[in-house]
Amino acid sequence: MTIYHFIGIKGTGMSALAHILHDSGEKVQGSDVDKHFFTQAALDKKNIPIFSFSENNIKDDYTVIAGNAFTEDHIEIKEAKKRGLTFYRYHEFLGEWLKQYTSIAVTGAHGKTSTTGLLAHVLNEATPISYLIGDGTGKGHIDSKYFVFEACEYKRHFLRYRPDYAIMTNIDYDHPDYFTSVDDVFDAFQSMANQVKKGIIACGDDEYLQKIQGKVPVVYYGFNAVNDFQAQNVIETKEGSQFDVYVRNTYYDTFTIPLYGNHHILNALSVIAFCHYEGMEADKMKSIRSFKGVKRRFTEKIVGNQILIDDYAHHPIEIKATIESARKKYPDKPVIAIFQPHTFTRTKTFLHEFAESLSLADHVYLCDIFSSAREADGSLTIEDLKKLISGSSVLDLSHTNILRFFKNSVLIFMGAGDIQKFQAAYEDILKQDDTLGRVESV
């Protein structure tokens, strides 16, 4: 039996792919750094072996899959190539694996993880499926009809895929260490659109997606009346957001999602549009209201009279959306943003946009810029961002106890690096404070 060895198995995409192969009956193992990641618990639960990096992990007859974060001079990659083993990068293997299913690629500058999770949730209630979500969640099923997966545009990796369908949530300028402009990003998405085999579901409210040309039908969704699928009459309740769906200006049905903010309604609308396109009845889509969300996307805990939120937001647009969701769900609570910028290039490129987005919070704490393995820039510090945000402060890991003074508030820990360590440090302090009670997940 082939053994699949994952180099960097704790990565979100890599761990999800490991789950899929394991669930499909394959023998899976992997290696990574000796540091705990939030993806690790689910791998341990399935008894998937995880080793420290070493050339001794690589054996003859292994098939090796390497995460895209690792360079060619990594000790295990060099050993695998020296032995002449079958070798794939993550996106290369995924491009081959999905060919056995009706595949749906979910892509976009923002919202792809949440949309992938929501689509997987709805389809999974109706039929056996396999899915790969960018929060580290993956599932394989031998009788799968659909394969739902997140397709990342970074370095044009998604061009390795030739999916049957694609959901495109939006186009925006991000990954400035690779893309030169929003037009460069658009070019990548247009190339992706040319590879879709059956249909594209695209947000018609996005000015760039309106220009996408497909060799297959393009179905548009959004709030604007010109879209094929339109959301109207949005009502926010204690249960979430309720809205009516119109299909080509004709009332279709009313849906409720347990989420707040227009971006979540758009994500839900894309899922409804795809399911409708595939002939699913509206009643089978109603499971959309039981969606529990994905990891690190507005993940909540209640601690006394505070709400702690862990969110992956690392782009100004995402920060605005996360703060909007918090204000709509908790309109009577102040919002405190604790933000860790991710990569020097992104911070430098969007410095003023970050300041504008974060200023929507009632108070802002900034953590040092997360130093990525793919870059370094000593000319920029967190002080450059602090100067642009009135009343903001720099938060040191050893002084998170200052957050206790924000009574009856929403504390949002945001970032794509290791912002979780700041929340963990704060929770450790709270556990020692009997007056605030226990920590409860929402």
Residue, then its C-alpha position, 0 to 999 in steps of 0.5 A: m500500500t502506498i504511504y503518503h507523506f506530508i511535509g508540513i502536515k499542520g498547514t491548513g490546506m495540507s492537514a485538510l488534504a491529509h484528512i481526505l486521503h485518510d478518510s478515503g482509506e489511504k495510509v497517511q503520515g506527515s512531518d512539521v515543526d515542533k510547535h502546536f497548531f490548531t489543526q493538530a488536534a483533529l489529526d491526532k484524533k485520527n491517529i495520523p502520525i506526525f514527526s519532527f522534520s528529518e531526512n530519516n522520515i523519507k523512505d523508499d516507495y513513499t509518495v511525498i506531498a510538500g506544502n507550498a511554504f517549503t523551499e527546494d532545499h528543505i531536508e525532506i524535499k531534498e531526500a525525496k528527490k534524491r531517492g527519486l520518489t513520486f513528488y507533488r506540491y500541495h496544489e499539484f496533488l490536489g489538481e490530480w485528486l479532484k479529477q475523480y469527482t464533480s468538483i467545485a472550486v471556491t475562490g476569491a480574495h475574501g470569503k472563500t474559506s467561509t463559503t467553502g465551509l457553507l457549501a460543504h455543509v449544505l451539500n453534505e446534508a443532501t448527498p455524500i461528498s468530499y471537501l477541503i476547507g482552508d481552516g484545516t478541515g477535510k473529509g473524504h467519502i468513497d461514494s462522493k458525488y461532489f468535491v468542494f474545495e478552496a482554491c487559493e489565487y496566491k502565486r496562481h496556484f489555482l491554475r493547477y485546477r480544472p474544476d467543473y464549477a467555480i464560485m468566485t466571491n470577489i477580486d481584490y488586491d492582496h498578496p502584494d509580495y506576488f501580485t503587482s496590482v489588482d489588474d494582475v489579480f484579475d488576470a489570474f482569475q480570468s485565467m482560472a475562469n477559462q479552465v472551468k468546465k461547466g459553470i461559474i457562480a460569480c458575485g455580480d456586485d463586484e466590479y471586476l467579476q462583472k468583467i469575467q469572461g467564461k467559456v461556460p455559463v456565468v451566473y451572477y449573484g448579489f444585492n443589485a437587481v441586475n443579478d440572476f440571484q438577488a438578496q432582498n429584504v434583509i432582517e437581522t434577528k437574534e438568530g442571525s440574518q433573514f433574507d428573501v432570494y429572487v431568481r431573475n426577479t421572481y421570488y424564490d424563497t426565504f432563508t436564514i443564516p446564523l451570521y451577521g453582515n452583508h458579506h455572509i449573506l453574499n456567501a450564502l447567496s452563492v451557495i444557494a445559486f450553485c445548489h439551484y443550478e444543480g437542481m436542488e430543491a429549496d427545502k434541502m438548502k434550508s440546512i444553511r441555517s444550522f451552519k456552525g461556521v469554520k475555524r478562525r472565522f468569527t470563532e466566539k467564546i463568552v468569558g464573563n461579560q466579555i465576548l472573545i472572537d478569534d478571526y483570520a482577518h488580515h486584509p483591510i476589507e476583511i477587518k471592516a467586515t469582521i468589525e461590522s459583524a461584531r457590531k450587528k451581533y452585539p450592538d450594545k457592546p464596545v468593540i476592541a480590536i487586537f490586530q497582528p499584521h501579517t507580512f511586511t509587504r502587505t502591511k506596507t502596501f495597505l498601511h493607510e487602509f489598515a488604519e482606516s479599517l481598524s479605526l472603526a473599532d472603539h479601541v485598537y491594540l496592535c501586535d508586532i508584525f508577524s514575520s513570515a518565512r517568505e520575507a523580511d523587512g526591517s524598515l517597517t515596524i508596528e509603530d508606523l501603523k500606530k501613528l495613524i490610529s488615534g488612541s491606539s496602543v501596542l500590546d505586548l504578550s506579557h501585558t494582555n491583562i490590560l484587556r480586563f478593563f474593557k468590561n461588557s465588550v467584544l474583543i476581536f483577536m485578528g490576524a493570519g499569523d499567531i495572534q492566537k497566542f495573545q488570546a491564549a495568554y489573556e485566557d490564562i489570566l482570566k482562568q486565574d480570576d474567579t470573578l470573571g467565571r469560566v470560559e465558554s465556547v459559543 
